[in-house]
Amino acid sequence: MNDRFNTSAGYFRKRFGQRIQKVTIDAGFTCPNRDGVLGKGGCSYCDNNSFNPSYCVPQKTITQQINEGIEFHAGRYRHAEKFVAYFQAYSNTYAPLNHLKKIYSEALEHPAVVGLVIGTRPDCVDSEKLDYLAELSEKYYIAVEYGVESCYDKTLRRINRGHDFWCSRKAIKETASRGIRTGIHLMFGLPGETKQEMLDEIDIISSLPINSVKFHQLQLLKNTVMTAEYLKNPSDFHIFNVPEYIDFITDAVEKLRPDIVVERIAGEVPPRYLAVPAWCSLRNDQLLVLFGKNLEKRNTRQGQLYRGINNG
């Protein structure tokens, strides 16, 4: 627990009075910039296999993945008795509503599951789906996490994202307006962005009605388009080293709206997936310790420099 920034563990403990652990599910979705609707190949940095746990394969049922996920976490999180089902891989609202109802219901019927976290793209929701999720949220913990990745259209075009930032704004506002807990993912180090541009994004996202954020540093993965771009023109990328990133993320969190839950300060990928340069050998919990120490060293906290700028 850290009193200098809002942690996910702290939020869940306040809401449920106990530790809540996520169990990841791969329900066999794809994305519109992979299946040809918007394009092929997906985002230029992406390899979903790099962050999917070994038990997550779409050939298994939702219930089977939840059971194996609970067993997977049992050794590390022995005090977790309740779980949220995290639909993570690809775009988990990219299907007809009847199909979504079927898989979400199966997850919620599990006796240890208290809610859902649904990772998706902002162009893969509509009023009908959001209305259904709003109904579920009256009884269960429901959160939608949007892959925003960047607030700059120039970057979104370059990484083959397939949508613009206006689309992200619209989805966030429509989700939050229904009382659904709303989170985003934001990536630092994407090509063509300066450190100041990345920090300016904190003002932008703080102006939006989000409840949580997951920060990721760019990691170059083997056999991706972005790694090929990096090898051709490395000067167009800002690849953070660990001390620099800890200072940068401290700067970012200082500017972040104080009530937003920081669910993650960095991404974590098994070393076998990484191309050059490798990020680091530290696990996320070790990075969190360094981050916490840096907040203490600078005697600062989340929102210390928040100015309530309205970019919405």
Phi, psi and omega per residue, in radians:
M1 nan 2.368 -3.133
N2 -2.278 2.183 -3.086
D3 -1.551 0.100 3.126
R4 -1.689 -0.190 3.002
F5 -2.679 2.788 -3.079
N6 -1.426 1.970 -3.127
T7 -1.673 2.731 3.079
S8 -1.123 -0.737 -3.140
A9 -1.072 -0.715 3.118
G10 -1.141 -0.700 3.113
Y11 -1.081 -0.852 -3.109
F12 -1.118 -0.655 3.139
R13 -1.137 -0.676 3.091
K14 -1.158 -0.715 -3.067
R15 -1.324 -0.717 -3.025
F16 -1.909 -0.197 -3.121
G17 1.316 0.229 -3.134
Q18 -2.824 2.982 3.090
R19 -1.233 2.358 3.034
I20 -2.092 2.255 -3.111
Q21 -1.970 2.514 3.077
K22 -1.532 2.431 2.969
V23 -2.027 2.205 -3.026
T24 -1.452 2.490 -3.139
I25 -2.265 2.369 2.965
D26 -1.906 1.855 -3.060
A27 -1.686 0.224 3.020
G28 1.438 0.417 3.126
F29 -1.367 2.970 2.960
T30 -2.284 -2.835 3.137
C31 -2.351 2.669 -3.121
P32 -1.204 -0.283 3.041
N33 -1.707 0.266 3.002
R34 -2.032 -0.633 -3.006
D35 -1.589 0.074 3.075
G36 1.737 -0.165 3.112
V37 -1.114 -0.820 3.054
L38 -1.892 -0.483 -3.098
G39 3.074 -3.019 3.140
K40 -2.174 2.694 3.008
G41 1.631 -0.335 3.119
G42 1.304 -3.014 3.106
C43 -1.120 2.521 -2.956
S44 -1.198 -0.266 -3.120
Y45 -1.722 -0.079 -2.787
C46 -1.638 2.386 2.865
D47 -2.542 1.727 -3.043
N48 -1.040 -0.484 -3.133
N49 -1.085 -0.361 -3.053
S50 -1.281 -0.291 3.132
F51 -2.220 0.099 3.095
N52 -1.474 2.202 3.049
P53 -1.042 2.743 -3.037
S54 -1.102 -0.499 -3.114
Y55 -1.363 -0.182 -3.061
C56 -1.541 1.727 3.012
V57 -2.389 2.360 -3.028
P58 -1.157 -0.227 3.102
Q59 -1.240 -0.324 3.095
K60 -1.522 2.677 3.104
T61 -1.234 2.853 3.085
I62 -1.031 -0.802 -3.131
T63 -1.067 -0.749 3.138
Q64 -1.096 -0.733 3.123
Q65 -1.142 -0.666 3.106
I66 -1.121 -0.820 3.140
N67 -1.046 -0.767 -3.141
E68 -1.221 -0.578 3.087
G69 -1.156 -0.714 3.088
I70 -1.093 -0.744 3.105
E71 -1.154 -0.660 3.138
F72 -1.061 -0.679 -3.091
H73 -1.551 -0.126 -2.988
A74 -1.042 -0.674 -3.106
G75 -1.241 -0.684 -3.063
R76 -1.464 -0.635 -3.083
Y77 -2.097 1.242 -3.020
R78 -1.188 -0.375 -3.085
H79 -1.619 -0.026 3.127
A80 -1.395 2.106 3.115
E81 -1.980 -0.361 3.115
K82 -2.128 2.643 -2.993
F83 -2.422 2.698 2.914
V84 -1.956 2.417 3.129
A85 -1.463 2.079 -3.062
Y86 -1.790 1.809 3.047
F87 -1.415 1.791 -2.893
Q88 -1.892 -0.858 -2.923
A89 -1.215 2.238 3.112
Y90 1.088 -2.515 -2.976
S91 -1.936 1.834 -2.880
N92 -1.572 0.290 2.890
T93 -2.122 0.176 -3.054
Y94 -1.541 1.223 -3.126
A95 -2.952 2.846 3.065
P96 -1.061 2.642 -3.060
L97 -1.030 -0.663 -3.133
N98 -1.044 -0.669 3.107
H99 -1.198 -0.726 3.118
L100 -1.060 -0.746 3.129
K101 -1.042 -0.686 -3.108
K102 -1.123 -0.846 -3.058
I103 -1.327 -0.651 3.105
Y104 -1.134 -0.699 -3.138
S105 -1.119 -0.703 3.117
E106 -1.057 -0.723 3.121
A107 -1.145 -0.749 -3.082
L108 -1.258 -0.330 3.102
E109 -1.342 -0.226 3.127
H110 -1.206 2.290 -3.023
P111 -1.109 -0.370 -3.124
A112 -1.644 -0.068 -3.046
V113 -1.682 2.215 3.141
V114 -1.856 -0.065 3.139
G115 3.073 -3.032 -3.084
L116 -2.245 2.519 2.864
V117 -2.055 2.175 -2.999
I118 -2.061 1.927 3.089
G119 -1.524 2.294 -3.100
T120 -2.774 -3.092 3.084
R121 -1.769 2.652 -3.141
P122 -1.187 -0.293 3.104
D123 -1.662 0.226 -3.127
C124 -2.063 0.423 3.030
V125 -2.205 2.760 3.050
D126 -2.568 3.091 -3.064
S127 -1.056 -0.688 -3.109
E128 -1.108 -0.792 3.139
K129 -1.174 -0.724 -3.129
L130 -1.187 -0.630 3.082
D131 -1.093 -0.700 3.106
Y132 -1.129 -0.770 3.124
L133 -1.133 -0.597 3.080
A134 -1.113 -0.670 3.078
E135 -1.099 -0.776 3.126
L136 -1.083 -0.634 -3.053
S137 -1.206 -0.233 3.065
E138 -1.264 -0.359 -3.092
K139 -2.041 -0.522 -3.053
Y140 -2.181 2.877 2.952
Y141 -1.318 2.063 3.140
I142 -2.234 2.213 3.074
A143 -2.312 2.426 3.041
V144 -1.961 2.225 3.114
E145 -1.963 2.120 -3.129
Y146 -1.746 2.328 2.993
G147 -1.349 1.659 3.090
V148 -1.504 -0.845 3.037
E149 1.221 -0.801 3.084
S150 -2.621 2.640 3.075
C151 -1.646 0.074 -3.041
Y152 -1.974 2.168 -3.112
D153 -1.086 -0.587 3.132
K154 -1.043 -0.678 3.137
T155 -1.269 -0.769 -3.118
L156 -1.052 -0.664 3.075
R157 -1.145 -0.746 -3.060
R158 -1.149 -0.624 -3.087
I159 -1.582 0.161 3.097
N160 1.091 0.693 -3.098
R161 -1.226 -0.607 3.071
G162 1.552 0.027 3.034
H163 -2.574 2.880 3.112
D164 -1.826 3.113 -3.088
F165 -1.266 -0.484 3.045
W166 -0.993 -0.696 3.111
C167 -1.062 -0.712 3.109
S168 -1.128 -0.805 3.114
R169 -0.961 -0.837 -3.068
K170 -1.077 -0.836 -3.115
A171 -1.119 -0.736 3.134
I172 -1.059 -0.834 -3.090
K173 -1.162 -0.696 -3.128
E174 -1.219 -0.587 3.107
T175 -1.229 -0.861 -3.114
A176 -1.114 -0.598 -3.109
S177 -1.137 -0.337 3.112
R178 -1.613 0.073 -3.141
G179 1.390 0.250 3.107
I180 -1.508 2.339 3.112
R181 -1.116 2.276 -2.942
T182 -2.173 2.202 3.111
G183 -2.225 2.871 3.099
I184 -2.376 2.807 2.959
H185 -1.949 2.380 3.123
L186 -2.327 2.324 -3.051
M187 -1.960 2.344 3.128
F188 -1.872 2.398 3.107
G189 1.812 0.164 3.123
L190 -1.165 2.628 -2.989
P191 -1.073 2.420 3.079
G192 1.524 -0.115 -3.122
E193 -1.719 2.317 3.068
T194 -1.473 2.869 3.099
K195 -1.056 -0.659 3.129
Q196 -1.153 -0.698 3.083
E197 -1.073 -0.703 3.117
M198 -1.103 -0.758 3.125
L199 -1.157 -0.610 3.113
D200 -1.108 -0.450 3.108
E201 -1.104 -0.465 -3.133
I202 -1.119 -0.685 3.065
D203 -1.091 -0.682 -3.102
I204 -1.164 -0.868 -3.092
I205 -1.230 -0.498 3.114
S206 -1.177 -0.390 3.126
S207 -1.432 -0.179 -3.093
L208 -1.659 2.704 -3.087
P209 -1.386 1.043 3.125
I210 -1.734 2.668 3.092
N211 -1.773 -0.433 -3.062
S212 -2.621 2.815 3.099
V213 -2.509 2.510 2.972
K214 -2.034 2.059 3.081
F215 -1.598 2.455 3.083
H216 -2.296 2.464 2.921
Q217 -1.609 2.543 3.103
L218 -1.078 2.232 3.004
Q219 -2.127 2.238 -3.083
L220 -1.495 2.057 -3.057
L221 -1.760 2.627 -3.138
K222 -1.073 2.523 3.003
N223 1.078 0.551 3.034
T224 -1.943 2.739 3.118
V225 -1.058 -0.677 -3.088
M226 -1.161 -0.645 3.097
T227 -1.117 -0.684 3.076
A228 -1.095 -0.676 3.103
E229 -1.134 -0.726 -3.138
Y230 -1.093 -0.798 -3.120
L231 -1.096 -0.496 3.122
K232 -1.427 -0.608 -3.050
N233 -2.560 1.234 -3.055
P234 -1.122 -0.411 -3.091
S235 -1.202 -0.260 -3.140
D236 -1.509 0.029 -3.101
F237 -2.052 2.620 2.996
H238 -1.990 1.717 3.135
I239 -1.640 1.975 -3.097
F240 -1.293 2.476 2.822
N241 -1.603 3.013 -2.990
V242 -1.114 -0.913 -3.132
P243 -1.025 -0.706 3.134
E244 -1.123 -0.722 -3.114
Y245 -1.187 -0.686 3.114
I246 -1.068 -0.727 3.078
D247 -1.143 -0.725 -3.116
F248 -1.134 -0.810 -3.089
I249 -1.194 -0.495 3.025
T250 -1.137 -0.783 3.063
D251 -1.011 -0.745 -3.099
A252 -1.136 -0.811 -3.089
V253 -1.203 -0.526 3.032
E254 -1.021 -0.608 -3.096
K255 -1.531 -0.222 -3.008
L256 -1.311 2.480 3.103
R257 -0.912 2.332 -2.930
P258 -1.103 -0.458 -3.046
D259 -1.527 -0.172 -3.089
I260 -1.263 2.314 3.104
V261 -1.388 2.213 3.084
V262 -1.595 1.744 -3.059
E263 -1.398 -0.419 -3.109
R264 -2.772 2.425 3.076
I265 -1.778 -0.229 -3.118
A266 -2.774 2.681 3.040
G267 -1.485 2.797 -3.126
E268 -2.366 2.192 -3.080
V269 -2.260 2.358 3.065
P270 -0.968 2.379 -3.051
P271 -0.937 -0.507 -3.079
R272 -1.157 -0.305 3.138
Y273 -1.578 -0.250 -2.998
L274 -1.426 2.359 2.936
A275 -1.559 -2.983 3.112
V276 -1.511 2.580 -0.168
P277 -1.441 2.529 3.082
A278 -1.133 2.602 -3.124
W279 -1.241 -1.262 3.079
C280 -2.983 2.974 -3.130
S281 -1.646 0.021 -3.096
L282 -1.426 2.493 3.036
R283 -1.401 2.886 -3.101
N284 -1.085 -0.625 3.140
D285 -1.157 -0.538 3.077
Q286 -1.245 -0.670 3.070
L287 -1.118 -0.645 3.107
L288 -1.100 -0.657 3.091
V289 -1.091 -0.793 3.118
L290 -1.093 -0.700 3.123
F291 -1.113 -0.812 3.121
G292 -1.052 -0.732 3.119
K293 -1.138 -0.623 3.132
N294 -1.204 -0.664 3.051
L295 -1.050 -0.757 3.132
E296 -1.157 -0.760 -3.136
K297 -1.025 -0.712 -3.117
R298 -1.551 -0.002 -3.117
N299 0.851 0.922 -3.100
T300 -2.317 3.057 -3.114
R301 -2.724 2.990 3.096
Q302 -1.017 2.291 3.095
G303 1.456 0.032 -3.111
Q304 -0.969 -0.649 -3.117
L305 -1.926 0.267 3.115
Y306 -1.167 2.313 -3.074
R307 -2.059 0.082 3.090
G308 1.149 0.566 -3.128
I309 -1.190 2.339 -3.096
N310 -1.744 1.818 3.049
N311 -1.894 0.133 -2.978
G312 -1.312 nan nan
